[in-house]
Structures are given as C-alpha cells and as structure tokens.
Amino acid sequence: MTFTFSQTTALVTGASSGIGNALAVALAARGVNLIVTARRKDRLDALAERLGAQVNVVALEADLSCQDGVDDLIAAVQGLPMTVDVLVNCAGIAPHGSFLQTSDVDQQALVQLNVMTPTRLIRHFLPLMQSRGFGRILNVCSVAGFHAVPGMAQYGATKAYLLSLTEALSEEIKGSGVAASALCPGVTRTESVIQAAVEALPEAMVLDPEAVANAGLDALAKGEVVCVPGRLNQAAVTAAQFQPRWLMRSVGGLLAKLGS
Ligand SMILES: NC(=O)c1ccc[n+]([C@@H]2O[C@H](COP(=O)([O-])OP(=O)(O)OC[C@H]3O[C@@H](n4cnc5c(N)ncnc54)[C@H](OP(=O)(O)O)[C@@H]3O)[C@@H](O)[C@H]2O)c1
C-alpha cells in the first residue's frame, strides 16, 4: 500500500545543506511537518523560515559525530509535542584519502556519523513506530555501498553497512506497518562533492539534490527497498553487480591512483 505523507512528521538529519536540505523541502511540499537537525543552526533557521508557511518546522542544532550529541537530539525530540512518523538519516561525511592518511579523530567521526548515529536513531524510533503500526525510515546510502572504494575505503564501508542494514531490516519489519528504504545516489551536486569528480563524469550521471530527494521519497512511498536515482546510475550499478569483485576493486584502485 502506498504511504501517505500528508499530516505526518519527519525527523531529517543533515538538513542544513545538500541532499538533506532537498529532502526537507520535498517533504514539506508533500505536507510533512519537520524536525530538522544539523550543526549549522543559522541554515536550519533559514530553512524553517522558508518552509514555515507550508508546514510546522522545528530546528534542532546537534553534532551527531559523537554519542552525546545523538542522545541530546533524542532527548530534545522527546520534549516536542510531535511524533516522528518518518526518520530520514541523511547526515554524513565523505573524506577522501587513503586509509592511513586519515586521522584517528576523522575516522572515528566518520564511523560515528555514518554508521553509529543512524543505527542509534533507528533503534530509538523504530520501536515507537512499530507500537503505532505506522512509519517509514529512509537511509541515505550511496552507490559507493555496492562495491569497494579505494581512496575512500572507510566511506564505502560505512555506506555498505547502511545499505546492508536497511535491506535486512526491511525484511525483519515486514508486516509491522513500518518500512525502510535505502536511497543510493551517485555523484550529486552538493557542497561536499569534489568538483573534479563532477567534471570526470558524463553530465547525465551527475544528479541534482532535488531529483535525488524526490526519487527517495517516491521509493519510500511505494515501499521500494533500494532506490538508485537516475537511469545511468541504475545501469552502472546493475552492470557492476555482474562483474567479478576483483575486477571492480582493481578498476577502483586504478581510478584512485590516477586521481591522486
Ligand atoms: N553528494 C554526493 O555525491 C553523494 C552521493 C551519495 C551519497 N551521498 C550522501 O548524502 C548525504 C548528504 O551528503 P551531501 O552530499 O548532501 O553533503 P552536504 O551538503 O555536505 O550535507 C551533509 C549534511 O550532514 C550534516 N553533518 C555533517 N557533519 C555533521 C555532524 N558532525 N553532526 C550533524 N550533522 C552533520 C551537515 O550539516 P552541518 O555541517 O550543518 O552539521 C549537512 O547538513 C551523506 O550521507 C552522503 O554520504 C552524497
């Protein structure tokens, strides 16, 4: 059955820019009240002002690269007169560089933000959704989750984790009234994406955040578990899945060497 967004409330992490921002805008256009979070409160306030005429918007500042920040966010949401029907895990970082070049601090922040934070938020909000028999979870993964990514090894691993978690979870919660989808964009024009990566790809493979957001919400509404926005990206992911793993990682390694 298609999920009806209107009159529901979504918690969107990473809403201050890029895909998370576009998801918040697209959710508001579908009549969804919002709790938006990120570190840059000025951006969140501007978003709340922009969308405030359409829906109710609450902006909560949180640093989700540490456990305390996640706990504080959960406590702040609990204090609101709102019920989270849709959880959107979008906050994420994608540091470049070989495994040993990345500092311990950056690696810990990456794993916390891309892995531990969505896991903790799902563990908190999923049982509440299940008790009401109603809810949706959208995890922003990446095409990088389908294969190894030399040069961004840990990033690829975090996205593989989130993709695998979403797929397994979607089976475990089947029939509970709650469903989970993995949104797996390819290169998308946002602040964090490296310009060289955009220029190296055919124009048709580079996505706009708005198109990615709407593809993700359509998938969520239809109960599609894995969504790869854009026909070329879909074709590339499908073709890659038929190649031997050694070939995919060797090509990735070569591209990483050429790019460094
Ligand atoms: N752009 C792409 O090509 C692409 C492709 C595939 C997947 N993705 C995924 O899409 C998601 C969004 O990325 P984007 O490209 O839209 O990048 P972006 O514009 O840089 O957005 C990242 C978001 O995460 C938030 N964030 C970063 N560190 C945070 C922290 N410590 N605590 C709380 N929030 C934090 C940022 O907010 P603050 O800085 O205000 O905290 C921002 O709202 C990520 O999960 C990324 O892996 C992106």
The ligand as an SDF file (V2000), in Angstrom:
LIG
                    3D

 48 52  0  0  0  0  0  0  0  0999 V2000
   26.8440   14.3700   -2.8620 N   0  0  0  0  0  0  0  0  0  0  0  0
   27.0330   13.1330   -3.3050 C   0  0  0  0  0  0  0  0  0  0  0  0
   27.6030   12.9190   -4.3950 O   0  0  0  0  0  0  0  0  0  0  0  0
   26.5160   11.9530   -2.5110 C   0  0  0  0  0  0  0  0  0  0  0  0
   26.4390   10.7150   -3.1620 C   0  0  0  0  0  0  0  0  0  0  0  0
   25.9730    9.6160   -2.4540 C   0  0  0  0  0  0  0  0  0  0  0  0
   25.5850    9.7520   -1.1320 C   0  0  0  0  0  0  0  0  0  0  0  0
   25.6740   10.9540   -0.5240 N   0  0  0  0  0  0  0  0  0  0  0  0
   25.2670   11.0300    0.8860 C   0  0  0  0  0  0  0  0  0  0  0  0
   24.2760   12.0190    1.0470 O   0  0  0  0  0  0  0  0  0  0  0  0
   24.3200   12.5170    2.3780 C   0  0  0  0  0  0  0  0  0  0  0  0
   24.3160   14.0380    2.3320 C   0  0  0  0  0  0  0  0  0  0  0  0
   25.5020   14.4640    1.6900 O   0  0  0  0  0  0  0  0  0  0  0  0
   25.5630   15.7870    0.7900 P   0  0  0  0  0  0  0  0  0  0  0  0
   26.2770   15.4560   -0.4390 O   0  0  0  0  0  0  0  0  0  0  0  0
   24.2220   16.4010    0.7130 O   0  0  0  0  0  0  0  0  0  0  0  0
   26.5840   16.6670    1.6410 O   0  0  0  0  0  0  0  0  0  0  0  0
   26.4520   18.0310    2.4140 P   0  0  0  0  0  0  0  0  0  0  0  0
   25.7690   19.0750    1.6010 O   0  0  0  0  0  0  0  0  0  0  0  0
   27.8150   18.3220    2.9410 O   0  0  0  0  0  0  0  0  0  0  0  0
   25.4890   17.6540    3.6310 O   0  0  0  0  0  0  0  0  0  0  0  0
   25.9410   16.9360    4.7310 C   0  0  0  0  0  0  0  0  0  0  0  0
   24.9610   17.1830    5.8700 C   0  0  0  0  0  0  0  0  0  0  0  0
   25.4160   16.4270    7.0050 O   0  0  0  0  0  0  0  0  0  0  0  0
   25.4840   17.3120    8.1210 C   0  0  0  0  0  0  0  0  0  0  0  0
   26.5640   16.9490    9.0140 N   0  0  0  0  0  0  0  0  0  0  0  0
   27.8840   16.8010    8.7000 C   0  0  0  0  0  0  0  0  0  0  0  0
   28.6000   16.5730    9.8260 N   0  0  0  0  0  0  0  0  0  0  0  0
   27.6920   16.5810   10.8470 C   0  0  0  0  0  0  0  0  0  0  0  0
   27.8070   16.4120   12.2580 C   0  0  0  0  0  0  0  0  0  0  0  0
   29.0040   16.2070   12.8400 N   0  0  0  0  0  0  0  0  0  0  0  0
   26.6870   16.4710   13.0020 N   0  0  0  0  0  0  0  0  0  0  0  0
   25.4770   16.6950   12.4320 C   0  0  0  0  0  0  0  0  0  0  0  0
   25.2970   16.8650   11.1200 N   0  0  0  0  0  0  0  0  0  0  0  0
   26.4030   16.8210   10.3460 C   0  0  0  0  0  0  0  0  0  0  0  0
   25.7740   18.6920    7.5210 C   0  0  0  0  0  0  0  0  0  0  0  0
   25.3230   19.7080    8.4010 O   0  0  0  0  0  0  0  0  0  0  0  0
   26.2620   20.6580    9.2960 P   0  0  0  0  0  0  0  0  0  0  0  0
   27.5740   20.8090    8.6070 O   0  0  0  0  0  0  0  0  0  0  0  0
   25.4670   21.9190    9.3920 O   0  0  0  0  0  0  0  0  0  0  0  0
   26.3590   19.9490   10.6140 O   0  0  0  0  0  0  0  0  0  0  0  0
   24.9180   18.6530    6.2710 C   0  0  0  0  0  0  0  0  0  0  0  0
   23.6040   19.0410    6.5590 O   0  0  0  0  0  0  0  0  0  0  0  0
   25.5580   11.9180    3.0320 C   0  0  0  0  0  0  0  0  0  0  0  0
   25.1820   10.8240    3.8380 O   0  0  0  0  0  0  0  0  0  0  0  0
   26.3760   11.4420    1.8410 C   0  0  0  0  0  0  0  0  0  0  0  0
   27.2180   10.3670    2.1600 O   0  0  0  0  0  0  0  0  0  0  0  0
   26.1300   12.0630   -1.1750 C   0  0  0  0  0  0  0  0  0  0  0  0
  1  2  1  0
  2  3  2  0
  2  4  1  0
  4  5  1  0
  4 48  2  0
  5  6  2  0
  6  7  1  0
  7  8  2  0
  8  9  1  0
  8 48  1  0
  9 10  1  0
  9 46  1  0
 10 11  1  0
 11 12  1  0
 11 44  1  0
 12 13  1  0
 13 14  1  0
 14 15  2  0
 14 16  1  0
 14 17  1  0
 17 18  1  0
 18 19  2  0
 18 20  1  0
 18 21  1  0
 21 22  1  0
 22 23  1  0
 23 24  1  0
 23 42  1  0
 24 25  1  0
 25 26  1  0
 25 36  1  0
 26 27  1  0
 26 35  1  0
 27 28  2  0
 28 29  1  0
 29 30  1  0
 29 35  2  0
 30 31  1  0
 30 32  2  0
 32 33  1  0
 33 34  2  0
 34 35  1  0
 36 37  1  0
 36 42  1  0
 37 38  1  0
 38 39  2  0
 38 40  1  0
 38 41  1  0
 42 43  1  0
 44 45  1  0
 44 46  1  0
 46 47  1  0
M  CHG  2   8   1  16  -1
M  END
$$$$
